């Protein structure tokens, strides 16, 4: 087992050194985003109304990602690269209809690709698109930062 991770009943917990590294990188990223937005607003390259429109357009994506199973599906695909429907069902313990509906939605939104393998036995495989991979990579720090694992931030 890796020395920086500890196995718990609910999965892996980050060791203190890795946790500090993750928090440091999240802080650096947040400061960079804040500086970029302030710069854009100061130079009038983006108006408050445009910023509000952009944020509202994200609500639909957040709505899809916050639905039960969707992030779990994306993270499973991130970890496994390519996985069949039956493997996904076994891994997550989700029923076939729910899994099918969630995968269909994620495919329609451009997060995953679906490939039908016609050679016997017939099977369907799924993998992340670039958008899906980027979403997983962006969602992890967001979830980490907003969850109880992150240390409280001072204003």
N, CA and C atoms as a LAMMPS dump frame, in Angstrom:
ITEM: TIMESTEP
0
ITEM: NUMBER OF ATOMS
465
ITEM: BOX BOUNDS ff ff ff
-5.0000000000000000e+02 5.0000000000000000e+02
-5.0000000000000000e+02 5.0000000000000000e+02
-5.0000000000000000e+02 5.0000000000000000e+02
ITEM: ATOMS id mol type element x y z
1 1 1 N 0.849 -1.175 0
2 1 2 C 0 0 0
3 1 3 C 0.892 1.234 0
4 2 1 N 0.458 2.283 -0.697
5 2 2 C 1.207 3.515 -0.77
6 2 3 C 1.321 4.143 0.617
7 3 1 N 2.481 4.675 0.938
8 3 2 C 2.719 5.187 2.285
9 3 3 C 1.991 6.487 2.581
10 4 1 N 1.524 7.181 1.575
11 4 2 C 0.864 8.462 1.798
12 4 3 C -0.648 8.337 1.898
13 5 1 N -1.177 7.17 1.703
14 5 2 C -2.616 6.954 1.781
15 5 3 C -2.899 5.884 2.82
16 6 1 N -3.983 6.049 3.52
17 6 2 C -4.403 5.049 4.498
18 6 3 C -5.76 4.504 4.088
19 7 1 N -5.946 3.213 4.196
20 7 2 C -7.206 2.576 3.835
21 7 3 C -8.183 2.745 4.988
22 8 1 N -9.403 3.195 4.676
23 8 2 C -10.465 3.313 5.665
24 8 3 C -11.651 2.502 5.178
25 9 1 N -12.686 2.38 6.009
26 9 2 C -13.877 1.642 5.598
27 9 3 C -14.547 2.265 4.387
28 10 1 N -14.443 3.591 4.232
29 10 2 C -15.129 4.258 3.131
30 10 3 C -14.214 4.521 1.951
31 11 1 N -12.96 4.071 1.974
32 11 2 C -12.067 4.295 0.848
33 11 3 C -10.683 4.678 1.335
34 12 1 N -10.03 5.559 0.598
35 12 2 C -8.689 5.985 0.947
36 12 3 C -8.727 7.372 1.545
37 13 1 N -7.927 7.583 2.566
38 13 2 C -7.79 8.893 3.19
39 13 3 C -6.402 9.421 2.867
40 14 1 N -6.31 10.707 2.603
41 14 2 C -5.024 11.305 2.287
42 14 3 C -4.18 11.421 3.542
43 15 1 N -2.883 11.131 3.408
44 15 2 C -1.961 11.361 4.502
45 15 3 C -1.766 12.863 4.682
46 16 1 N -1.245 13.259 5.827
47 16 2 C -1.084 14.681 6.133
48 16 3 C -0.215 15.423 5.122
49 17 1 N 0.888 14.809 4.675
50 17 2 C 1.754 15.49 3.714
51 17 3 C 1.057 15.687 2.375
52 18 1 N 0.309 14.693 1.932
53 18 2 C -0.428 14.814 0.673
54 18 3 C -1.57 15.823 0.835
55 19 1 N -2.239 15.791 1.977
56 19 2 C -3.324 16.74 2.249
57 19 3 C -2.815 18.183 2.181
58 20 1 N -1.645 18.449 2.785
59 20 2 C -1.078 19.797 2.747
60 20 3 C -0.737 20.206 1.315
61 21 1 N -0.208 19.282 0.547
62 21 2 C 0.122 19.564 -0.845
63 21 3 C -1.137 19.883 -1.647
64 22 1 N -2.17 19.076 -1.484
65 22 2 C -3.445 19.306 -2.189
66 22 3 C -4.024 20.657 -1.792
67 23 1 N -4.055 20.946 -0.498
68 23 2 C -4.616 22.221 -0.035
69 23 3 C -3.811 23.406 -0.557
70 24 1 N -2.501 23.273 -0.62
71 24 2 C -1.645 24.334 -1.134
72 24 3 C -1.948 24.597 -2.613
73 25 1 N -2.106 23.536 -3.376
74 25 2 C -2.393 23.699 -4.805
75 25 3 C -3.799 24.249 -5.036
76 26 1 N -4.742 23.841 -4.217
77 26 2 C -6.097 24.389 -4.32
78 26 3 C -6.069 25.882 -4.006
79 27 1 N -5.382 26.257 -2.943
80 27 2 C -5.271 27.679 -2.583
81 27 3 C -4.653 28.484 -3.722
82 28 1 N -3.589 27.963 -4.316
83 28 2 C -2.916 28.65 -5.42
84 28 3 C -3.865 28.794 -6.617
85 29 1 N -4.618 27.751 -6.908
86 29 2 C -5.569 27.793 -8.016
87 29 3 C -6.669 28.81 -7.748
88 30 1 N -7.222 28.814 -6.531
89 30 2 C -8.281 29.766 -6.177
90 30 3 C -7.792 31.208 -6.28
91 31 1 N -6.579 31.466 -5.809
92 31 2 C -6.014 32.818 -5.912
93 31 3 C -5.838 33.213 -7.372
94 32 1 N -5.389 32.293 -8.196
95 32 2 C -5.217 32.57 -9.621
96 32 3 C -6.54 32.895 -10.305
97 33 1 N -7.58 32.151 -9.978
98 33 2 C -8.903 32.409 -10.553
99 33 3 C -9.405 33.774 -10.104
100 34 1 N -9.256 34.063 -8.826
101 34 2 C -9.712 35.355 -8.296
102 34 3 C -8.967 36.511 -8.958
103 35 1 N -7.652 36.396 -9.092
104 35 2 C -6.862 37.446 -9.731
105 35 3 C -7.268 37.632 -11.192
106 36 1 N -7.517 36.549 -11.89
107 36 2 C -7.922 36.619 -13.291
108 36 3 C -9.269 37.327 -13.429
109 37 1 N -10.249 36.943 -12.593
110 37 2 C -11.561 37.594 -12.66
111 37 3 C -11.477 39.071 -12.316
112 38 1 N -10.696 39.411 -11.287
113 38 2 C -10.536 40.821 -10.928
114 38 3 C -9.891 41.608 -12.057
115 39 1 N -8.894 41.03 -12.69
116 39 2 C -8.221 41.68 -13.813
117 39 3 C -9.191 41.903 -14.975
118 40 1 N -9.97 40.884 -15.309
119 40 2 C -10.943 41.014 -16.398
120 40 3 C -11.984 42.086 -16.1
121 41 1 N -12.464 42.107 -14.864
122 41 2 C -13.467 43.102 -14.484
123 41 3 C -12.878 44.511 -14.487
124 42 1 N -11.655 44.664 -14.003
125 42 2 C -11.015 45.977 -13.965
126 42 3 C -10.746 46.513 -15.364
127 43 1 N -10.359 45.654 -16.284
128 43 2 C -10.053 46.073 -17.656
129 43 3 C -11.312 46.138 -18.515
130 44 1 N -12.458 45.852 -17.902
131 44 2 C -13.747 45.88 -18.592
132 44 3 C -13.807 44.899 -19.764
133 45 1 N -12.981 43.853 -19.705
134 45 2 C -13.038 42.831 -20.741
135 45 3 C -14.264 41.947 -20.556
136 46 1 N -14.814 41.978 -19.377
137 46 2 C -16.039 41.238 -19.106
138 46 3 C -16.864 42.069 -18.116
139 47 1 N -18.124 42.204 -18.425
140 47 2 C -18.988 42.986 -17.547
141 47 3 C -19.586 42.075 -16.481
142 48 1 N -20.112 42.686 -15.451
143 48 2 C -20.783 41.907 -14.412
144 48 3 C -21.962 41.144 -14.997
145 49 1 N -22.657 41.746 -15.968
146 49 2 C -23.792 41.066 -16.604
147 49 3 C -23.327 39.838 -17.382
148 50 1 N -22.202 39.983 -18.121
149 50 2 C -21.656 38.834 -18.859
150 50 3 C -21.222 37.729 -17.901
151 51 1 N -20.589 38.133 -16.81
152 51 2 C -20.16 37.16 -15.808
153 51 3 C -21.363 36.432 -15.229
154 52 1 N -22.425 37.172 -14.952
155 52 2 C -23.65 36.564 -14.416
156 52 3 C -24.245 35.58 -15.423
157 53 1 N -24.273 35.948 -16.702
158 53 2 C -24.78 35.041 -17.745
159 53 3 C -23.959 33.76 -17.808
160 54 1 N -22.623 33.912 -17.753
161 54 2 C -21.743 32.74 -17.799
162 54 3 C -21.992 31.82 -16.621
163 55 1 N -22.163 32.393 -15.457
164 55 2 C -22.4 31.588 -14.255
165 55 3 C -23.75 30.892 -14.341
166 56 1 N -24.764 31.588 -14.833
167 56 2 C -26.085 30.967 -14.974
168 56 3 C -26.056 29.823 -15.973
169 57 1 N -25.228 29.95 -17.008
170 57 2 C -25.141 28.866 -17.991
171 57 3 C -24.515 27.608 -17.389
172 58 1 N -23.76 27.772 -16.307
173 58 2 C -23.155 26.622 -15.636
174 58 3 C -24.139 25.856 -14.761
175 59 1 N -25.249 26.483 -14.417
176 59 2 C -26.209 25.852 -13.505
177 59 3 C -26.712 24.513 -14.039
178 60 1 N -26.937 24.433 -15.342
179 60 2 C -27.414 23.178 -15.921
180 60 3 C -26.371 22.077 -15.755
181 61 1 N -25.118 22.413 -16.003
182 61 2 C -24.051 21.421 -15.826
183 61 3 C -23.942 20.989 -14.375
184 62 1 N -23.996 21.941 -13.452
185 62 2 C -23.947 21.586 -12.035
186 62 3 C -25.142 20.72 -11.66
187 63 1 N -26.294 21.013 -12.243
188 63 2 C -27.49 20.211 -11.978
189 63 3 C -27.299 18.769 -12.397
190 64 1 N -26.728 18.562 -13.571
191 64 2 C -26.486 17.201 -14.058
192 64 3 C -25.46 16.501 -13.172
193 65 1 N -24.375 17.189 -12.861
194 65 2 C -23.3 16.568 -12.088
195 65 3 C -23.686 16.281 -10.649
196 66 1 N -24.624 17.049 -10.115
197 66 2 C -25.008 16.848 -8.722
198 66 3 C -26.054 15.746 -8.544
199 67 1 N -26.579 15.216 -9.648
200 67 2 C -27.554 14.125 -9.545
201 67 3 C -26.853 12.859 -9.058
202 68 1 N -27.586 12.093 -8.297
203 68 2 C -27.041 10.85 -7.74
204 68 3 C -26.451 9.98 -8.848
205 69 1 N -25.314 9.413 -8.593
206 69 2 C -24.556 8.485 -9.412
207 69 3 C -23.681 9.154 -10.476
208 70 1 N -23.973 10.375 -10.918
209 70 2 C -23.239 10.931 -12.048
210 70 3 C -21.755 11.136 -11.759
211 71 1 N -21.419 11.741 -10.636
212 71 2 C -19.996 11.907 -10.322
213 71 3 C -19.328 10.564 -10.058
214 72 1 N -20.05 9.651 -9.423
215 72 2 C -19.485 8.325 -9.179
216 72 3 C -19.169 7.622 -10.501
217 73 1 N -20.058 7.776 -11.472
218 73 2 C -19.826 7.189 -12.796
219 73 3 C -18.596 7.809 -13.454
220 74 1 N -18.505 9.129 -13.406
221 74 2 C -17.364 9.806 -14.023
222 74 3 C -16.051 9.413 -13.343
223 75 1 N -16.051 9.359 -12.017
224 75 2 C -14.827 8.981 -11.3
225 75 3 C -14.454 7.531 -11.559
226 76 1 N -15.43 6.661 -11.682
227 76 2 C -15.145 5.261 -12.008
228 76 3 C -14.492 5.167 -13.378
229 77 1 N -15.021 5.911 -14.338
230 77 2 C -14.425 5.916 -15.68
231 77 3 C -13.03 6.536 -15.663
232 78 1 N -12.83 7.528 -14.845
233 78 2 C -11.514 8.145 -14.722
234 78 3 C -10.496 7.128 -14.206
235 79 1 N -10.9 6.354 -13.217
236 79 2 C -9.997 5.378 -12.61
237 79 3 C -9.791 4.141 -13.475
238 80 1 N -10.815 3.745 -14.229
239 80 2 C -10.753 2.499 -15
240 80 3 C -10.445 2.725 -16.481
241 81 1 N -10.448 3.95 -16.958
242 81 2 C -10.25 4.321 -18.363
243 81 3 C -11.416 3.877 -19.243
244 82 1 N -11.562 2.583 -19.438
245 82 2 C -12.67 2.031 -20.224
246 82 3 C -13.304 0.931 -19.389
247 83 1 N -14.644 0.906 -19.398
248 83 2 C -15.344 -0.087 -18.585
249 83 3 C -16.647 -0.465 -19.277
250 84 1 N -17.022 -1.721 -19.139
251 84 2 C -18.269 -2.194 -19.747
252 84 3 C -19.447 -1.857 -18.835
253 85 1 N -20.619 -1.94 -19.411
254 85 2 C -21.844 -1.674 -18.662
255 85 3 C -21.938 -2.604 -17.452
256 86 1 N -21.693 -3.892 -17.666
257 86 2 C -21.831 -4.861 -16.57
258 86 3 C -20.779 -4.633 -15.485
259 87 1 N -19.561 -4.261 -15.865
260 87 2 C -18.53 -3.962 -14.869
261 87 3 C -18.921 -2.73 -14.049
262 88 1 N -19.467 -1.726 -14.733
263 88 2 C -19.888 -0.501 -14.054
264 88 3 C -21.009 -0.818 -13.064
265 89 1 N -21.936 -1.652 -13.495
266 89 2 C -23.066 -2.034 -12.638
267 89 3 C -22.568 -2.747 -11.384
268 90 1 N -21.637 -3.681 -11.566
269 90 2 C -21.074 -4.414 -10.421
270 90 3 C -20.258 -3.5 -9.509
271 91 1 N -19.458 -2.65 -10.097
272 91 2 C -18.59 -1.763 -9.324
273 91 3 C -19.384 -0.819 -8.437
274 92 1 N -20.438 -0.225 -8.997
275 92 2 C -21.2 0.782 -8.258
276 92 3 C -22.401 0.218 -7.512
277 93 1 N -22.864 -0.968 -7.894
278 93 2 C -24.027 -1.545 -7.237
279 93 3 C -25.316 -0.813 -7.561
280 94 1 N -25.416 -0.317 -8.774
281 94 2 C -26.595 0.431 -9.215
282 94 3 C -27.425 -0.47 -10.128
283 95 1 N -28.758 -0.27 -10.135
284 95 2 C -29.59 -1.118 -10.988
285 95 3 C -29.441 -0.723 -12.461
286 96 1 N -29.78 -1.634 -13.344
287 96 2 C -29.56 -1.463 -14.782
288 96 3 C -30.281 -0.256 -15.359
289 97 1 N -31.533 -0.051 -14.974
290 97 2 C -32.301 1.072 -15.541
291 97 3 C -31.692 2.414 -15.144
292 98 1 N -31.352 2.561 -13.861
293 98 2 C -30.748 3.804 -13.397
294 98 3 C -29.416 4.036 -14.093
295 99 1 N -28.594 2.999 -14.161
296 99 2 C -27.297 3.111 -14.816
297 99 3 C -27.459 3.509 -16.275
298 100 1 N -28.366 2.873 -16.972
299 100 2 C -28.614 3.18 -18.374
300 100 3 C -29.036 4.636 -18.555
301 101 1 N -29.969 5.107 -17.72
302 101 2 C -30.434 6.498 -17.795
303 101 3 C -29.3 7.48 -17.528
304 102 1 N -28.495 7.22 -16.514
305 102 2 C -27.396 8.126 -16.158
306 102 3 C -26.341 8.161 -17.256
307 103 1 N -25.992 7.001 -17.789
308 103 2 C -25.006 6.95 -18.862
309 103 3 C -25.514 7.669 -20.112
310 104 1 N -26.79 7.524 -20.408
311 104 2 C -27.377 8.212 -21.558
312 104 3 C -27.28 9.73 -21.395
313 105 1 N -27.599 10.223 -20.205
314 105 2 C -27.521 11.661 -19.934
315 105 3 C -26.09 12.165 -20.058
316 106 1 N -25.142 11.439 -19.461
317 106 2 C -23.741 11.854 -19.524
318 106 3 C -23.208 11.828 -20.953
319 107 1 N -23.676 10.878 -21.755
320 107 2 C -23.274 10.82 -23.163
321 107 3 C -23.853 12.01 -23.919
322 108 1 N -25.134 12.308 -23.705
323 108 2 C -25.775 13.439 -24.382
324 108 3 C -25.097 14.759 -24.046
325 109 1 N -24.586 14.893 -22.839
326 109 2 C -23.923 16.126 -22.387
327 109 3 C -22.451 16.177 -22.796
328 110 1 N -21.962 15.101 -23.41
329 110 2 C -20.596 15.103 -23.913
330 110 3 C -19.523 14.73 -22.906
331 111 1 N -19.922 14.088 -21.796
332 111 2 C -18.952 13.695 -20.773
333 111 3 C -18.341 12.326 -21.038
334 112 1 N -19.078 11.455 -21.732
335 112 2 C -18.588 10.098 -21.977
336 112 3 C -18.849 9.695 -23.426
337 113 1 N -18.107 8.683 -23.865
338 113 2 C -18.314 8.057 -25.174
339 113 3 C -18.8 6.631 -24.949
340 114 1 N -19.657 6.185 -25.841
341 114 2 C -20.202 4.829 -25.772
342 114 3 C -19.783 4.092 -27.037
343 115 1 N -19.194 2.905 -26.857
344 115 2 C -18.755 2.094 -27.985
345 115 3 C -19.369 0.712 -27.866
346 116 1 N -19.993 0.252 -28.955
347 116 2 C -20.561 -1.094 -28.992
348 116 3 C -19.537 -2.015 -29.634
349 117 1 N -19.143 -3.044 -28.912
350 117 2 C -18.213 -4.059 -29.417
351 117 3 C -19.061 -5.193 -29.982
352 118 1 N -18.997 -5.375 -31.288
353 118 2 C -19.898 -6.333 -31.95
354 118 3 C -19.387 -7.764 -31.944
355 119 1 N -18.095 -7.96 -31.699
356 119 2 C -17.606 -9.338 -31.688
357 119 3 C -18.179 -10.076 -30.49
358 120 1 N -18.408 -11.376 -30.647
359 120 2 C -18.986 -12.132 -29.532
360 120 3 C -18.056 -12.137 -28.335
361 121 1 N -18.536 -11.97 -27.175
362 121 2 C -19.911 -11.58 -26.871
363 121 3 C -20.108 -10.072 -27.096
364 122 1 N -21.297 -9.716 -27.521
365 122 2 C -21.652 -8.324 -27.724
366 122 3 C -21.567 -7.585 -26.39
367 123 1 N -20.885 -6.446 -26.379
368 123 2 C -20.8 -5.667 -25.143
369 123 3 C -20.68 -4.183 -25.473
370 124 1 N -21.014 -3.374 -24.489
371 124 2 C -20.953 -1.922 -24.623
372 124 3 C -19.914 -1.409 -23.645
373 125 1 N -19.018 -0.568 -24.114
374 125 2 C -17.986 0.005 -23.267
375 125 3 C -18.121 1.52 -23.232
376 126 1 N -17.698 2.088 -22.136
377 126 2 C -17.773 3.524 -21.932
378 126 3 C -16.409 4.057 -21.55
379 127 1 N -16.125 5.291 -21.965
380 127 2 C -14.908 5.972 -21.549
381 127 3 C -15.175 7.47 -21.517
382 128 1 N -14.342 8.189 -20.79
383 128 2 C -14.497 9.634 -20.675
384 128 3 C -14.065 10.342 -21.944
385 129 1 N -14.752 11.413 -22.26
386 129 2 C -14.291 12.332 -23.296
387 129 3 C -13.32 13.303 -22.625
388 130 1 N -12.723 14.185 -23.393
389 130 2 C -11.853 15.211 -22.819
390 130 3 C -12.653 16.073 -21.84
391 131 1 N -13.891 16.383 -22.202
392 131 2 C -14.738 17.177 -21.303
393 131 3 C -14.987 16.429 -19.994
394 132 1 N -15.255 15.134 -20.079
395 132 2 C -15.494 14.334 -18.884
396 132 3 C -14.267 14.263 -18
397 133 1 N -13.112 14.055 -18.615
398 133 2 C -11.859 13.986 -17.854
399 133 3 C -11.582 15.32 -17.164
400 134 1 N -11.732 16.421 -17.892
401 134 2 C -11.504 17.739 -17.299
402 134 3 C -12.492 18.019 -16.175
403 135 1 N -13.721 17.574 -16.343
404 135 2 C -14.733 17.771 -15.305
405 135 3 C -14.344 17.033 -14.037
406 136 1 N -13.877 15.8 -14.168
407 136 2 C -13.439 15.029 -13.002
408 136 3 C -12.279 15.746 -12.314
409 137 1 N -11.321 16.2 -13.1
410 137 2 C -10.158 16.861 -12.525
411 137 3 C -10.519 18.184 -11.856
412 138 1 N -11.523 18.875 -12.374
413 138 2 C -11.955 20.135 -11.764
414 138 3 C -12.883 19.906 -10.572
415 139 1 N -13.667 18.849 -10.624
416 139 2 C -14.628 18.591 -9.548
417 139 3 C -13.941 18.114 -8.276
418 140 1 N -12.862 17.381 -8.407
419 140 2 C -12.187 16.856 -7.218
420 140 3 C -11.751 17.961 -6.262
421 141 1 N -11.031 18.986 -6.727
422 141 2 C -10.672 20.051 -5.774
423 141 3 C -11.887 20.81 -5.241
424 142 1 N -12.897 20.985 -6.066
425 142 2 C -14.113 21.668 -5.615
426 142 3 C -14.779 20.881 -4.493
427 143 1 N -14.93 19.591 -4.686
428 143 2 C -15.533 18.746 -3.656
429 143 3 C -14.654 18.687 -2.413
430 144 1 N -13.367 18.58 -2.62
431 144 2 C -12.437 18.519 -1.497
432 144 3 C -12.497 19.813 -0.695
433 145 1 N -12.454 20.945 -1.403
434 145 2 C -12.437 22.25 -0.748
435 145 3 C -13.743 22.533 -0.003
436 146 1 N -14.857 22.156 -0.592
437 146 2 C -16.15 22.462 0.022
438 146 3 C -16.569 21.419 1.061
439 147 1 N -15.892 20.266 1.066
440 147 2 C -16.251 19.2 2.001
441 147 3 C -15.591 19.367 3.351
442 148 1 N -15.875 18.446 4.222
443 148 2 C -15.348 18.5 5.58
444 148 3 C -13.863 18.196 5.652
445 149 1 N -13.285 17.61 4.596
446 149 2 C -11.864 17.275 4.622
447 149 3 C -10.998 18.516 4.538
448 150 1 N -11.504 19.579 3.924
449 150 2 C -10.717 20.796 3.794
450 150 3 C -10.728 21.568 5.105
451 151 1 N -9.613 22.172 5.389
452 151 2 C -9.556 22.959 6.617
453 151 3 C -10.36 24.24 6.439
454 152 1 N -10.941 24.763 7.522
455 152 2 C -11.77 25.976 7.417
456 152 3 C -10.938 27.135 6.885
457 153 1 N -11.578 27.919 6.042
458 153 2 C -10.918 29.074 5.436
459 153 3 C -11.31 30.331 6.186
460 154 1 N -10.356 31.222 6.368
461 154 2 C -10.689 32.503 6.979
462 154 3 C -10.988 33.507 5.881
463 155 1 N -11.888 34.378 6.14
464 155 2 C -12.298 35.392 5.15
465 155 3 C -11.364 36.568 5.184
